[in-house]
Amino acid sequence: MNIYLSGSGVFAVQVAEALTGAGHSIRGIASPRLRKGKTVEDISTIDRLRAWALRHELKWTDAAELRARNIPDNIHLIVSAHSHAFIGRATRARASVAAIGYHPSLLPLHRGRDAIKWTIRDRDRVTGGTVYHLTERTDGGPIAAQEHILVPPDSTAESLWREHLAPLGVQMLLRVVNDLANGVRIMVPQDESLATWEPSMDAQLLFKPELVALPGPDSTFVTDANKWALVA
């Protein structure tokens, strides 16, 4: 299968290595742009996936600017591996077979970019990974594969990702790509009645006094810290 890979970090490199090791061909890469003040000459400052692309002489595109024109001809699959950039309809249409991604939760639970952090915050005892078909709805496309794991005691978001959900994601993406290469296409719609979505934990807190009911003439106004709202 000819694959265009959009992603970032060690996880995306592991996915690239697994796919090429299984005989698939990576034909292009999209990953985050250089951080401000960094230069392409210092390869250690580049996202690891872009460094991998340079070593393999593959054309690179800034993930935030990925468009249909950046996808080479004869691409069968677009694979999203830890990519937070939205891949639009025209871009997805450049893949003749499918456009898929991996999300570290049991979709439709914990949609959003901080799924693992919310899993830890909510003290979930069970989580897992989902490979799904990319659509116009973020993290909402039909499910191609899903597996659950028990959350080990004392897990952090970092340890849960590094030790469990990232390795699971590599295996699942490889399995789904192999299935698609063999003509096996699974698309199970997500149950919207069960869907949850949480904002990024990097969002700023904003005080919205207009959302707080005004006290009556005989009332005492009490400031409540819980009146702060997260802005997505």
C-alpha positions as CSV (number, residue, x, y, z in Angstrom):
1,M,0.0,0.0,0.0
2,N,1.2,3.5,-0.8
3,I,0.8,5.6,2.3
4,Y,0.9,9.3,3.2
5,L,1.7,9.7,6.9
6,S,0.7,12.7,9.0
7,G,1.8,12.7,12.6
8,S,4.4,13.7,15.1
9,G,6.9,12.4,17.7
10,V,8.3,9.0,18.5
11,F,4.9,7.4,18.0
12,A,4.6,8.5,14.3
13,V,8.2,7.2,13.6
14,Q,7.3,3.9,15.2
15,V,4.2,3.7,13.0
16,A,6.3,4.5,9.9
17,E,8.9,1.9,10.8
18,A,6.2,-0.7,11.4
19,L,4.4,0.0,8.1
20,T,7.6,0.0,6.0
21,G,8.8,-3.1,7.8
22,A,5.6,-4.9,6.7
23,G,6.2,-4.0,3.1
24,H,4.1,-0.8,2.7
25,S,5.5,2.3,1.1
26,I,5.6,5.7,2.7
27,R,5.3,8.3,-0.1
28,G,5.1,11.6,1.9
29,I,5.2,13.0,5.4
30,A,3.4,15.8,7.2
31,S,4.4,16.9,10.7
32,P,4.6,20.1,12.8
33,R,6.7,23.0,11.6
34,L,10.0,23.9,13.3
35,R,9.6,25.6,16.6
36,K,10.4,29.3,16.6
37,G,14.0,30.1,16.6
38,K,15.1,26.6,15.4
39,T,16.8,25.8,12.1
40,V,16.6,22.8,9.8
41,E,20.4,22.3,10.0
42,D,20.1,21.1,13.6
43,I,18.2,17.9,13.0
44,S,17.8,17.3,16.8
45,T,15.4,20.3,17.0
46,I,13.1,18.9,14.3
47,D,10.1,16.8,15.0
48,R,11.2,13.2,14.9
49,L,8.9,12.4,12.0
50,R,10.4,15.2,9.9
51,A,13.9,13.9,10.7
52,W,12.8,10.5,9.6
53,A,11.5,11.9,6.4
54,L,14.8,13.7,5.7
55,R,16.7,10.5,6.3
56,H,14.5,8.7,3.8
57,E,14.5,11.5,1.3
58,L,10.7,12.0,1.5
59,K,8.9,15.2,0.7
60,W,7.8,16.9,3.9
61,T,4.8,19.3,4.4
62,D,3.8,21.4,7.4
63,A,0.9,19.5,8.9
64,A,-1.0,22.7,9.6
65,E,-0.9,23.5,5.8
66,L,-1.6,20.0,4.5
67,R,-3.9,20.2,1.5
68,A,-5.0,17.9,-1.4
69,R,-2.2,19.3,-3.6
70,N,0.4,18.0,-1.2
71,I,-0.7,14.4,-1.5
72,P,1.2,12.6,-4.3
73,D,-0.6,10.6,-7.0
74,N,-1.4,6.9,-6.5
75,I,-1.8,7.1,-2.7
76,H,-3.9,4.4,-1.2
77,L,-4.0,5.4,2.4
78,I,-3.7,8.5,4.5
79,V,-2.6,7.6,8.0
80,S,-2.8,10.0,11.0
81,A,-0.5,9.1,13.8
82,H,-0.6,11.6,16.7
83,S,-1.5,14.4,14.4
84,H,-3.6,17.3,15.8
85,A,-4.0,18.9,12.4
86,F,-7.4,18.5,10.8
87,I,-7.3,16.7,7.4
88,G,-10.0,18.1,5.1
89,R,-12.4,16.3,2.8
90,A,-10.6,17.1,-0.4
91,T,-7.3,16.0,1.1
92,R,-8.8,12.7,2.3
93,A,-10.2,12.1,-1.1
94,R,-6.7,11.9,-2.5
95,A,-6.4,8.4,-0.9
96,S,-8.1,5.8,-3.1
97,V,-8.8,3.3,-0.2
98,A,-9.1,5.1,3.1
99,A,-8.0,7.8,5.5
100,I,-7.5,6.5,9.0
101,G,-6.2,7.7,12.4
102,Y,-5.5,6.4,15.9
103,H,-7.1,7.9,19.0
104,P,-6.0,6.8,22.5
105,S,-9.5,6.2,24.0
106,L,-12.5,4.0,23.5
107,L,-14.3,6.2,21.1
108,P,-16.8,7.7,21.3
109,L,-15.6,8.4,24.8
110,H,-13.0,11.1,25.4
111,R,-13.0,12.8,22.0
112,G,-10.4,15.6,21.9
113,R,-6.7,16.1,22.0
114,D,-6.2,15.4,25.7
115,A,-8.0,12.1,25.9
116,I,-5.4,10.4,28.1
117,K,-5.1,13.3,30.5
118,W,-8.9,13.2,31.0
119,T,-8.8,9.4,31.4
120,I,-6.4,9.9,34.3
121,R,-8.3,12.9,35.7
122,D,-11.6,11.0,35.6
123,R,-9.9,8.0,37.2
124,D,-11.1,5.6,34.5
125,R,-10.3,2.0,35.3
126,V,-10.6,0.9,31.7
127,T,-9.4,2.7,28.5
128,G,-8.0,1.6,25.2
129,G,-7.3,2.6,21.6
130,T,-9.4,3.1,18.5
131,V,-8.5,3.2,14.8
132,Y,-11.2,5.1,13.0
133,H,-11.9,6.5,9.6
134,L,-11.3,10.2,9.3
135,T,-14.4,12.3,8.5
136,E,-15.6,15.9,8.9
137,R,-16.4,15.2,12.5
138,T,-13.2,15.3,14.7
139,D,-12.7,11.9,16.3
140,G,-16.2,10.9,15.1
141,G,-15.7,8.7,12.1
142,P,-16.6,5.0,11.8
143,I,-14.5,2.6,13.9
144,A,-12.1,0.2,12.1
145,A,-10.7,-1.5,15.2
146,Q,-10.9,-1.0,18.9
147,E,-9.1,-2.7,21.9
148,H,-9.4,-2.0,25.6
149,I,-6.9,-2.2,28.4
150,L,-7.1,-1.9,32.2
151,V,-5.5,1.3,33.5
152,P,-2.6,0.3,35.8
153,P,-2.7,1.7,39.4
154,D,-0.6,4.9,39.8
155,S,-0.6,5.6,36.1
156,T,0.2,9.1,34.8
157,A,-0.9,10.4,31.4
158,E,2.8,10.0,30.3
159,S,3.2,6.4,31.5
160,L,-0.1,5.3,30.2
161,W,0.7,6.6,26.7
162,R,4.3,5.5,26.6
163,E,4.0,2.1,28.1
164,H,0.5,1.0,26.9
165,L,-1.5,3.2,24.5
166,A,1.3,4.1,22.1
167,P,2.5,0.5,21.5
168,L,-1.1,-0.6,21.2
169,G,-1.7,2.1,18.6
170,V,1.3,1.0,16.5
171,Q,0.0,-2.6,16.5
172,M,-3.6,-1.6,15.7
173,L,-2.7,0.8,12.8
174,L,-0.5,-1.9,11.3
175,R,-3.3,-4.5,11.6
176,V,-5.9,-2.2,10.0
177,V,-3.6,-1.2,7.1
178,N,-2.8,-4.9,6.5
179,D,-6.6,-5.6,6.5
180,L,-7.3,-2.8,4.0
181,A,-4.5,-4.1,1.8
182,N,-6.3,-7.5,1.8
183,G,-9.6,-6.0,1.0
184,V,-11.0,-6.2,4.5
185,R,-12.8,-2.9,5.4
186,I,-14.5,-2.5,8.8
187,M,-16.6,0.6,9.4
188,V,-18.7,0.6,12.6
189,P,-20.6,3.8,13.3
190,Q,-19.9,5.5,16.6
191,D,-22.8,5.7,19.0
192,E,-23.4,9.4,19.4
193,S,-25.6,8.9,22.5
194,L,-22.4,7.8,24.3
195,A,-20.1,10.4,23.0
196,T,-18.1,12.6,25.3
197,W,-15.8,15.5,24.4
198,E,-13.4,17.4,26.6
199,P,-11.4,20.6,25.8
200,S,-7.7,20.8,25.8
201,M,-6.2,21.1,29.3
202,D,-4.0,23.9,27.9
203,A,-7.0,26.1,27.4
204,Q,-7.1,29.3,29.4
205,L,-9.6,29.7,32.3
206,L,-12.0,32.6,31.6
207,F,-14.3,34.2,34.2
208,K,-17.7,34.8,32.7
209,P,-19.8,36.9,35.1
210,E,-22.7,37.0,32.7
211,L,-23.2,33.3,33.3
212,V,-23.6,33.8,37.0
213,A,-27.2,34.6,38.2
214,L,-27.4,38.1,39.8
215,P,-28.3,37.9,43.5
216,G,-31.6,39.3,44.7
217,P,-31.9,42.4,47.0
218,D,-31.9,40.2,50.1
219,S,-29.1,37.9,49.0
220,T,-25.4,37.9,49.7
221,F,-23.2,37.5,46.7
222,V,-20.6,34.8,47.2
223,T,-17.7,34.3,44.7
224,D,-17.5,30.7,43.7
225,A,-14.4,29.3,42.1
226,N,-16.5,26.8,40.3
227,K,-17.9,29.6,38.1
228,W,-14.8,29.5,36.0
229,A,-15.3,27.9,32.6
230,L,-12.9,26.2,30.2
231,V,-12.7,27.7,26.8
232,A,-12.1,25.1,24.0
